[in-house]
């Protein structure tokens, strides 16, 4: 629920920022779309961060938060993997 919404909203902001970043260049709309899609996350960092958070957790409260981080990381991998 909330994790998916976070991933979609952040992806939309990143897409918009990338589109605006190349607006000053003489690119065709298809080329701007290509750049924006190419700069979307590919879940490389999420794959590394999810497991590290769980390994670094010491207390039970930290473990619960680490599980949430791992769950959102897995969601990001599933939703953004090519």
C-alpha positions in Angstrom: 0.0 0.0 0.0 2.1 2.9 1.3 5.4 1.4 0.0 4.0 1.1 -3.6 2.6 4.7 -3.4 6.0 6.0 -2.2 7.8 4.2 -5.1 5.3 5.5 -7.7 5.3 9.0 -6.4 9.0 9.2 -6.2 9.4 7.7 -9.7 7.0 10.4 -11.1 9.0 13.2 -9.4 12.2 11.7 -10.8 10.7 11.4 -14.3 9.4 15.0 -14.2 12.8 16.3 -12.9 14.7 14.5 -15.6 12.3 15.7 -18.3 12.8 19.3 -17.1 16.6 18.9 -16.9 16.9 18.2 -20.6 14.2 20.7 -21.6 16.8 23.4 -22.5 18.5 21.1 -25.1 17.2 20.7 -28.6 15.9 17.2 -28.1 12.8 15.8 -29.7 10.0 14.6 -27.5 10.9 11.0 -28.0 14.5 11.7 -27.1 13.4 13.5 -23.9 11.2 10.5 -23.1 14.1 8.2 -23.6 16.4 10.1 -21.3 13.6 10.3 -18.6 13.1 6.5 -18.8 16.8 5.8 -18.8 17.2 7.7 -15.5 14.5 5.9 -13.7 15.8 3.7 -10.8 16.8 0.1 -11.8 16.8 -1.3 -8.2 20.5 -1.8 -8.0 20.9 0.2 -4.8 17.7 -1.1 -3.3 19.0 -4.7 -3.6 22.0 -3.8 -1.6 20.4 -1.5 1.0 17.5 -3.9 2.0 19.8 -6.7 3.3 22.3 -4.3 4.9 19.5 -2.7 7.0 18.3 -6.1 8.3 21.9 -7.2 9.1 22.7 -4.0 11.0 19.6 -4.1 13.2 20.3 -4.8 16.9 17.1 -4.5 18.9 13.6 -5.8 18.1 12.4 -2.3 17.2 15.2 -1.9 14.8 14.6 -5.3 13.3 10.9 -4.3 12.6 12.0 -1.1 10.9 14.7 -3.1 9.0 12.0 -5.5 7.8 10.0 -2.6 6.5 13.0 -1.3 4.6 13.6 -4.7 3.2 10.0 -5.1 2.1 10.0 -1.7 0.4 13.3 -2.5 -1.3 11.9 -5.8 -2.6 8.8 -3.9 -3.9 11.1 -1.4 -5.6 13.0 -4.2 -7.2 9.9 -5.9 -8.5 8.3 -2.6 -9.7 11.3 -1.1 -11.4 13.2 -4.1 -12.8 13.3 -4.1 -16.6 
